[in-house]
């Protein structure tokens, strides 16, 4: 099954905070801020029949939002094993991607 051979998940709130995101506080100066809303896989709370998940807002803050909200962005994450490196020539674009090198 190729689905689990190279699993991809959503970013967690912990990863957003480690990158410079703040709970309920705007921060436009960290690399995970895209200027768009996107969901994390981290729960915020459960309020009766409404589930709230943590969302990175367009201003970079991390805050809860109900899952029935219309935010439609996601941020995929892959985990790389220790010893993985990148070739420095790539720019991370479609025409000039980063090259991942494993041992």
N, CA, C and O of each residue as an XYZ file, in Angstrom:
412
protein
N       0.844     -1.180      0.000
C       0.000      0.000      0.000
C       0.888      1.241      0.000
O       1.597      1.489      0.975
N       0.861      2.011     -1.057
C       1.704      3.195     -1.192
C       1.293      4.330     -0.266
O       2.090      5.227      0.008
N       0.064      4.299      0.217
C      -0.409      5.360      1.106
C       0.454      5.462      2.356
O       0.728      6.570      2.819
N       0.885      4.348      2.908
C       1.650      4.365      4.142
C       3.145      4.173      3.931
O       3.915      4.218      4.891
N       3.558      3.963      2.706
C       4.972      3.807      2.422
C       5.726      5.117      2.682
O       6.831      5.099      3.224
N       5.143      6.230      2.304
C       5.714      7.554      2.513
C       4.628      8.453      3.089
O       4.095      9.304      2.377
N       4.287      8.278      4.381
C       3.142      9.004      4.939
C       3.372     10.519      5.017
O       4.480     10.989      5.274
N       2.311     11.244      4.790
C       2.303     12.697      4.906
C       1.179     13.063      5.852
O       0.073     12.535      5.738
N       1.449     13.963      6.786
C       0.432     14.405      7.729
C       0.279     15.914      7.676
O       0.953     16.586      6.895
N      -0.599     16.439      8.499
C      -0.745     17.884      8.636
C       0.213     18.379      9.709
O       0.621     17.619     10.587
N       0.563     19.633      9.635
C       1.444     20.238     10.620
C       0.748     20.286     11.983
O      -0.476     20.394     12.052
N       1.512     20.207     13.043
C       0.947     20.308     14.395
C       1.148     21.715     14.942
O       1.992     22.466     14.452
N       0.381     22.059     15.942
C       0.532     23.359     16.599
C       1.925     23.484     17.215
O       2.502     24.571     17.199
N       2.473     22.402     17.755
C       3.826     22.434     18.326
C       4.852     22.857     17.279
O       5.749     23.645     17.575
N       4.727     22.343     16.069
C       5.660     22.699     15.002
C       5.519     24.169     14.609
O       6.513     24.826     14.299
N       4.297     24.684     14.621
C       4.069     26.102     14.321
C       4.714     26.975     15.392
O       5.367     27.967     15.070
N       4.536     26.617     16.659
C       5.119     27.393     17.757
C       6.646     27.343     17.694
O       7.303     28.364     17.899
N       7.217     26.173     17.415
C       8.675     26.066     17.311
C       9.235     26.913     16.166
O      10.385     27.349     16.217
N       8.421     27.144     15.136
C       8.858     27.964     14.006
C       8.680     29.457     14.265
O       9.190     30.280     13.506
N       7.954     29.818     15.339
C       7.783     31.234     15.657
C       6.352     31.709     15.747
O       6.117     32.894     15.983
N       5.385     30.821     15.565
C       3.983     31.195     15.712
C       3.608     31.326     17.177
O       4.140     30.610     18.026
N       2.691     32.240     17.477
C       2.261     32.467     18.849
C       0.773     32.199     18.991
O      -0.004     32.572     18.112
N       0.361     31.562     20.074
C      -1.074     31.400     20.313
C      -1.739     32.766     20.521
O      -1.314     33.558     21.362
N      -2.790     33.019     19.737
C      -3.636     34.216     19.852
C      -2.862     35.528     19.748
O      -3.309     36.545     20.278
N      -1.712     35.525     19.078
C      -0.924     36.754     18.909
C      -0.366     36.804     17.492
O       0.270     35.853     17.038
N      -0.602     37.906     16.800
C      -0.130     38.079     15.439
C       1.395     38.038     15.375
O       2.076     38.581     16.246
N       1.922     37.396     14.345
C       3.358     37.406     14.069
C       3.524     37.201     12.573
O       3.302     36.102     12.065
N       3.910     38.244     11.875
C       4.049     38.146     10.419
C       5.479     37.865      9.986
O       5.767     37.855      8.790
N       6.386     37.635     10.942
C       7.790     37.500     10.593
C       8.382     36.114     10.746
O       9.584     36.001     10.990
N       7.604     35.059     10.615
C       8.200     33.716     10.674
C       7.869     32.958      9.400
O       6.889     33.266      8.721
N       8.682     31.974      9.082
C       8.630     31.350      7.767
C       7.388     30.514      7.503
O       7.072     30.259      6.341
N       6.672     30.078      8.532
C       5.454     29.304      8.303
C       4.228     30.179      8.074
O       3.157     29.666      7.748
N       4.369     31.482      8.239
C       3.256     32.386      7.956
C       3.171     32.570      6.444
O       4.126     33.016      5.808
N       2.031     32.226      5.884
C       1.858     32.290      4.432
C       0.976     33.452      3.985
O       0.906     33.745      2.791
N       0.302     34.118      4.923
C      -0.667     35.138      4.553
C      -2.036     34.543      4.260
O      -2.974     35.270      3.931
N      -2.153     33.230      4.378
C      -3.405     32.506      4.177
C      -3.730     31.726      5.448
O      -2.842     31.438      6.250
N      -4.992     31.390      5.625
C      -5.399     30.532      6.738
C      -5.068     29.086      6.396
O      -5.226     28.669      5.248
N      -4.606     28.309      7.390
C      -4.476     26.870      7.171
C      -4.637     26.120      8.478
O      -4.292     26.614      9.552
N      -5.168     24.916      8.358
C      -5.467     24.060      9.499
C      -4.209     23.355     10.008
O      -3.296     23.052      9.240
N      -4.180     23.103     11.311
C      -3.212     22.167     11.875
C      -3.982     20.895     12.223
O      -5.210     20.863     12.135
N      -3.265     19.861     12.612
C      -3.945     18.646     13.041
C      -4.188     18.638     14.552
O      -4.656     17.638     15.097
N      -3.873     19.746     15.233
C      -3.971     19.814     16.693
C      -5.342     20.299     17.147
O      -5.838     21.318     16.667
N      -5.953     19.562     18.076
C      -7.250     19.987     18.596
C      -7.113     21.196     19.515
O      -6.092     21.369     20.180
N      -8.134     22.016     19.545
C      -8.176     23.168     20.452
C      -9.109     22.864     21.617
O      -8.684     22.890     22.772
N     -10.364     22.580     21.329
C     -11.308     22.186     22.377
C     -12.563     21.594     21.755
O     -12.759     21.630     20.541
N     -13.401     21.050     22.621
C     -14.691     20.525     22.223
C     -15.724     21.285     23.018
O     -15.691     21.283     24.248
N     -16.645     21.938     22.325
C     -17.641     22.778     22.970
C     -19.028     22.262     22.600
O     -19.602     22.668     21.590
N     -19.558     21.370     23.423
C     -20.867     20.784     23.130
C     -20.791     19.915     21.893
O     -20.158     18.860     21.913
N     -21.428     20.344     20.816
C     -21.423     19.571     19.570
C     -20.436     20.144     18.550
O     -20.397     19.685     17.409
N     -19.645     21.136     18.945
C     -18.709     21.775     18.026
C     -17.272     21.419     18.387
O     -16.848     21.600     19.529
N     -16.532     20.916     17.416
C     -15.115     20.611     17.606
C     -14.307     21.792     17.066
O     -14.538     22.250     15.948
N     -13.375     22.271     17.854
C     -12.492     23.354     17.430
C     -11.077     22.818     17.271
O     -10.555     22.130     18.148
N     -10.469     23.144     16.140
C      -9.089     22.772     15.860
C      -8.252     24.040     15.823
O      -8.789     25.137     15.673
N      -6.928     23.894     15.961
C      -6.047     25.053     15.874
C      -5.753     25.380     14.420
O      -5.449     24.503     13.611
N      -5.853     26.666     14.110
C      -5.676     27.190     12.760
C      -4.595     28.259     12.812
O      -4.525     29.023     13.776
N      -3.749     28.322     11.784
C      -2.833     29.445     11.630
C      -3.577     30.468     10.776
O      -3.944     30.193      9.633
N      -3.792     31.650     11.347
C      -4.542     32.704     10.670
C      -3.649     33.447      9.675
O      -2.431     33.273      9.682
N      -4.250     34.267      8.827
C      -3.488     34.980      7.803
C      -2.458     35.933      8.389
O      -1.489     36.277      7.713
N      -2.646     36.372      9.642
C      -1.666     37.249     10.289
C      -0.625     36.471     11.091
O       0.181     37.067     11.806
N      -0.639     35.137     10.974
C       0.358     34.303     11.621
C      -0.001     33.795     12.994
O       0.710     32.946     13.533
N      -1.095     34.288     13.591
C      -1.438     33.810     14.933
C      -2.031     32.410     14.881
O      -2.587     31.996     13.864
N      -1.908     31.706     15.957
C      -2.422     30.357     16.116
C      -3.631     30.447     17.032
O      -3.507     30.910     18.167
N      -4.790     30.018     16.569
C      -5.998     30.136     17.375
C      -6.988     29.058     16.960
O      -6.850     28.452     15.897
N      -7.984     28.824     17.801
C      -8.968     27.794     17.539
C     -10.051     28.245     16.587
O     -10.392     29.426     16.526
N     -10.588     27.295     15.843
C     -11.709     27.565     14.955
C     -12.522     26.286     14.808
O     -11.980     25.181     14.829
N     -13.826     26.456     14.661
C     -14.713     25.310     14.498
C     -14.430     24.600     13.179
O     -14.128     25.247     12.176
N     -14.526     23.282     13.177
C     -14.199     22.524     11.974
C     -15.164     22.784     10.828
O     -14.854     22.451      9.684
N     -16.313     23.363     11.099
C     -17.232     23.670     10.001
C     -16.931     25.039      9.373
O     -17.675     25.492      8.504
N     -15.851     25.698      9.804
C     -15.447     26.970      9.207
C     -15.026     26.757      7.761
O     -14.755     25.630      7.346
N     -14.972     27.826      7.005
C     -14.675     27.712      5.579
C     -13.192     27.814      5.245
O     -12.843     27.890      4.067
N     -12.317     27.817      6.227
C     -10.889     27.837      5.930
C     -10.542     26.559      5.185
O     -10.944     25.470      5.595
N      -9.804     26.685      4.099
C      -9.560     25.500      3.298
C      -8.088     25.181      3.079
O      -7.777     24.288      2.290
N      -7.178     25.868      3.738
C      -5.765     25.590      3.564
C      -5.251     24.515      4.503
O      -5.750     24.356      5.618
N      -4.255     23.783      4.045
C      -3.555     22.805      4.875
C      -2.059     22.953      4.620
O      -1.644     23.490      3.593
N      -1.271     22.479      5.547
C       0.188     22.533      5.429
C       0.718     21.121      5.638
O       0.822     20.677      6.782
N       1.056     20.399      4.566
C       1.531     19.028      4.733
C       2.927     18.985      5.336
O       3.726     19.909      5.180
N       3.193     17.895      6.024
C       4.485     17.697      6.677
C       4.957     16.282      6.395
O       4.175     15.333      6.443
N       6.237     16.152      6.104
C       6.862     14.841      6.020
C       8.004     14.818      7.033
O       8.602     15.853      7.325
N       8.293     13.669      7.549
C       9.402     13.523      8.486
C      10.559     12.852      7.765
O      10.385     11.842      7.082
N      11.739     13.429      7.929
C      12.935     12.899      7.289
C      13.812     12.226      8.334
O      13.925     12.701      9.464
N      14.422     11.132      7.952
C      15.276     10.420      8.900
C      16.573     11.194      9.122
O      16.975     12.011      8.293
N      17.211     10.925     10.245
C      18.488     11.561     10.573
C      19.487     11.284      9.455
O      19.501     10.196      8.880
N      20.319     12.273      9.151
C      21.316     12.127      8.102
C      20.835     12.619      6.745
O      21.602     12.622      5.781
N      19.581     13.031      6.659
C      19.051     13.548      5.402
C      19.596     14.949      5.166
O      19.629     15.770      6.082
N      20.019     15.217      3.946
C      20.552     16.536      3.608
C      19.870     17.043      2.336
O      19.147     16.307      1.665
N      20.116     18.308      2.026
C      19.577     18.928      0.831
C      20.728     19.452     -0.011
O      21.719     19.954      0.519
N      20.593     19.333     -1.309
C      21.570     19.965     -2.185
C      21.324     21.463     -2.168
O      20.176     21.894     -2.269
N      22.351     22.252     -2.044
C      22.231     23.692     -1.887
C      21.832     24.436     -3.165
O      21.458     25.607     -3.099
N      21.906     23.780     -4.320
C      21.615     24.476     -5.566
C      20.134     24.764     -5.765
O      19.793     25.738     -6.436
N      19.247     23.955     -5.207
C      17.814     24.120     -5.416
C      17.262     25.377     -4.765
O      17.802     25.875     -3.777
N      16.177     25.878     -5.339
C      15.505     27.060     -4.803
C      14.126     26.741     -4.239
O      13.445     27.637     -3.739
N      13.703     25.483     -4.312
C      12.403     25.097     -3.792
C      11.249     25.430     -4.716
O      10.098     25.447     -4.279
N      11.527     25.691     -5.973
C      10.485     25.997     -6.952
C      10.233     24.778     -7.829
O      10.985     23.804     -7.778
N       9.175     24.832     -8.632
C       8.868     23.734     -9.552
C       9.988     23.548    -10.568
O      10.360     22.420    -10.892
N      10.521     24.650    -11.067
C      11.583     24.577    -12.073
C      12.956     24.259    -11.490
O      13.823     23.748    -12.198
N      13.164     24.556    -10.208
C      14.459     24.345     -9.566
C      14.235     23.840     -8.139
O      14.480     24.574     -7.181
N      13.767     22.581     -7.986
C      13.400     22.068     -6.660
C      14.618     21.758     -5.789
O      15.731     21.580     -6.285
N      14.374     21.698     -4.470
C      15.386     21.180     -3.556
C      15.548     19.688     -3.845
O      14.583     19.016     -4.208
N      16.737     19.186     -3.687
C      16.976     17.768     -3.862
C      17.290     17.183     -2.505
O      18.221     17.626     -1.831
N      16.520     16.191     -2.100
C      16.719     15.514     -0.826
C      17.678     14.360     -1.043
O      17.504     13.560     -1.962
N      18.703     14.276     -0.185
C      19.714     13.228     -0.300
C      19.710     12.421      0.983
O      19.846     12.977      2.073
N      19.553     11.111      0.855
C      19.597     10.234      2.029
C      20.750      9.277      1.905
O      21.215      8.981      0.804
N      21.208      8.795      3.034
C      22.312      7.837      2.999
C      21.823      6.433      2.894
O      22.627      5.501      2.853
